Amino acid sequence: MPLEIFALITPLGIALIVLIIRYSGLSKTARIKDRNNAIEIFHRDFAGENVSDTTIISVDQSVAFIEMEKSGQLGFVEAIQDRFITRLLGSKDIASFEQCEENSLSVTFHDFTHPKGRYEFYSSTELSRLVEQLTKLEKQQ
C-alpha cells in the first residue's frame, strides 16, 4: 500500500473509532447520585472507615466530601471521566482552601496527581459546613 493512502486512512480510522465509542454510549461520564452512592464508592477503597451523617455533594455531582466519625479526617470522592478517585484527607493533605464565590470553593491539595480543584455547592450552608471541616483539618497541622 502506498504511504500516501496509509497516511490518509489511519486518521480516518481513528476518527471513526472515536465516534463509534462516543455515540454508542460506551464513554459515559461518572456521577455521584446521592449520599448513599458517595458512601458506597468511598467504601470500595476504605471499607473499614465509619462515616457520619454529613455528606456534601457538588452541584455537578462530580465531588463529594464525607464527614468521618473519626475526628481529623474527611472522605473525598471525585468523578474523573468514567471512574472515581477516593481519598481519606487528613491534616497534611490540604495545602490551602478559599471561598471563591457565594457557593464555590477552591482547594489546593498536597497531591501532585490531583493538585487543585474548584467546587460549587448548592447552598451557603453546605459550603460553611465544609469550610468548618477543612478549618479543623488545617488547625491539626
N, C-alpha and C positions, 0 to 999 in steps of 0.2 A: 504494500500500500504506500503510495507517495506520502511524504511527510506533510505536505500542504493539506491533504484530505484528513489525515490523522489529527493535525492541529486544529482543524475545523470541527471534527466530530467529537473530540474529547470534551471541550467546554459545553457543547450542546448536550452531551450525555450526562454530564454532571448537573447541568441546569434542570434537565428532565427528572433526574432522581430527586433533587431538592424539591421540585414542585410536587412530585408524587407523594413524598413524605409529608410535606406541608399541608396539602389538601386532602389527604386520606385520614387525617386525624391522629397520625402517629406521633406528632410533635406537640403534645398538649402541655400547657403551662401549669405547673403545680399551684394549688391554692390551699390555704388553711380555712376550712369551712366554718369551724366554731371552736369553742373552748375545748370540748372533748376531743376533737380532731387534733388540735395542737398538743394536747397532753399525750395522746396516743402516739403521735410522731416523736415527741420528746422521749417517751418511754422505750421506744425502739433502741435508742442508744444509751439511755440512762434508766434502766429498768428498776433499780433499787432506790431511786430518789422519790421522796414524798413531796407532793406539790400542795400548795394551799388553794384556796377558792378563787384567787385573783389571777386572771389571765387577760392580758391586754393585747388585742389584735389590731393591726393597722387597717386603714381604710381599704387599701388594695388587696387585703387578705394575703399578703406575702410574708408578713412578720408577726410573730407572737412572742411576748415577754411573759414568762410564767413565774409567779412568785413561789418560792420554795418554802417549805415548813422550816427547814434548817436555815437559821439566820446567816446572813452573809453571802448568800448565793442567789442567782437569778437564772432561770431557764430561758433559753433563746432558741427559737426555731425560725428559719428563713427559707422561703422557697426560692430556688435558683433553677430556672428553666423547668425541667420536669422532675427535679429532685429537691430534697430538703437538706439543709445543714442544721445541726443542733450543737449547742454549746451550753456548758454549765459555767456561767460567768461568776467569777469571784472578784475580790478586791483588786487583783493585779491585771485583770483582763481588759479593763476600760481605761483608756488614756484620758479622754475628756468627753463631755457632752454639753450641748447647749440648745435651748429652745430657739427655733428659727422664726417661726410664725406663730399664729394663735394656737394651732393644734399640731405643730410639727417639731420634730426633734432630730438633731444631728448628733450621732455618736461616733467617736473615734476609738477603735479597738487596738490593743497591743498584739494584733494578729496580722501578719503580713499577707495571709491568704484572704482575709476579709478586713481590710484596714478601716473602712468608714461606711456609714450608712445614714440615710436621711429617711425618716419615717413620719407619716402623717396618721393621726388618730382621730376617732370620731368626736371626742369631746375633750374639753379642757380638764375635766375631772379625771379622765383616764390618763392624760398627759401628766397631770400633777401627781397622781399615784406613782407613775413610772419614774418621774424625776425624784420623788421621795425615795424610791428603792435604789436608784442609781446613786443618790447622795449618801445613803447608808453604806453602799459598797465603797464609795470614794473615801469616806471617813475611816474605813477599816485599814487603809494603807499605811 
